[in-house]
Amino acid sequence: MANWFIYNKKQNYINNLKIEDITKLQALILGNRDIIDPKIVDMFIRPSLDKLHDPFLLNDMDKAVDLIIKTMQEGGEIRIFGDYDQDGIASVMTLMDGMLFYYDNISYDIPHRVDEGYGISSKMSDKAIDDGVSLVITCDNGITGFEQIDNLRANNINVIVTDHHQIEKKENDEWVEQVLPKANAVINPKRLDSNYPFDDLCGAGVSFKLMQGLYQKLDGDMYYLYSLLEYVAMGTVCDVVSLTDENRIFVIEGLKRLNQTEKIGIKALLDEAGWEKEVDEYTLGFILGPLMNTTGRLKSAKMAIDLLIEEDIDDIYDKARELVKLNNERKSLTESAYKRACEIIEENSYDKDDVIVVYDENFNESICGIVAGRIKEKYYRPTIVLTKSKDENIAKGSGRSIEAYNIYEEILPFKDQLASFGGHPMACGLSIEITNIDEFRKFLNKNSKLTAKEKEKSINVDSQINISNLSLEFAESLLKLKPFGKENDKPLFANKDVSIASLSMIGKDKNTMRLSLFQNGSYYNAIKFGAEKEFQYLKDKFNGQIVGQKIDIVYYPDINEFRGQRSLQLKLIDIR
């Protein structure tokens, strides 16, 4: 069972009520998420393209735009260096599609996840030199590619870095200095000397700002420019950056265009995945994103790019089928690795540890992060999943963390004993000698300061509302707050002492709970997915006599659509 907390941000609510044309519900929900700056609130409740920030507020934007135009005028080859995840793919497509409107001497390169690893590889920079490229533009990487960028510049290749990852710093007690690669231009909203109003863009978002700057300078076709937001919306949702400020506009406007897309590659992916409903943030995060991501995991992310730039319709659909097949293989590998990891954890009582570290030489290296995320959800513990790498005696893997545990900071003191390491508070990647894994596990657990409470899930509730006060109109009003995601969580409400009128377990695996709830003379349909534990809990609590009993619920007022009819349905988040 999770701990429930009702937000207590009354002053935020009062302040937001002063903003013109805001509803009480919007004032409450946004206040609870600390969205209180009138400009940001206005962007939130009235999102529109004219509210995007000026791209030339980003450091070096003017230099970068001028360099692109000069390279085009001189007929030089422009090569884009991307990354192998969905944001990297979206970033490459944003730049390539954007520049192809003006110019066609453009190529791209993406590192191989297992063979080359993250970022600009030496293989990529050497190939660009051999090919006589004039300009390299990095996207979703490059901010720490010091050696490779020095090599490119030494061979008379100009370099524009566009990235959103953290800047390397030199610091002591008196000063902090950023360390930037020696590129011709470095565009990153996280630069320490940046005055850009918003720093949580994804890689594709930064790529779009560069294209926005280029199109403004060339007085370009803004309708075409905004079609690039189809890619940017994918990168923004899949890279889990804040869905506030201009990211919210990117996703809303991108989704509008995706639902009328003229990009055959995207249509083919949706068709082959069997997605017939409206494209929303769920479609991006759980359908399109994984389909494109799986190429970088099991083969090469170039497959996804090739699909999106292919012009032959038969080839496009062949490639889309291949991606769906590959993703099904990835799902199967993930499922078997997850089950095996759980067995190892139970056999060794690692679930009693504060930090779970699990190793198996047969896991596929590319899915360690997904498996770590699933184990973290199951046990609510920081989790690191490792497997044997192609290097002898070296294990490689990924970690995923919980809110109370900064996994990057906690591993840092052990860094000298790792073959490689990088990350941020919620996730990390590392390599370690296999013989050191047990010592690593002991070190993390010995130094863990997690309290019993921090190891319990918590749910933040926006308000207590009796379900008898709900309506279909109330549920529809919540849709105006979409898209939901990081820093704009789905609104949740709570209600005590709700009666259970009926309950059944449905679905192929009988793991979905369908209830009829009763309050003040009316019945309300409710559903909870993945509810085996909750069903057992209710059976034990009420000695098998569940119907007629009362429970407390945390819920989201959802809309159920069936045969053209829309009705209120409560999506249960937790019960007690």
Disulfide bonds with the S-S distance in Angstrom:
none
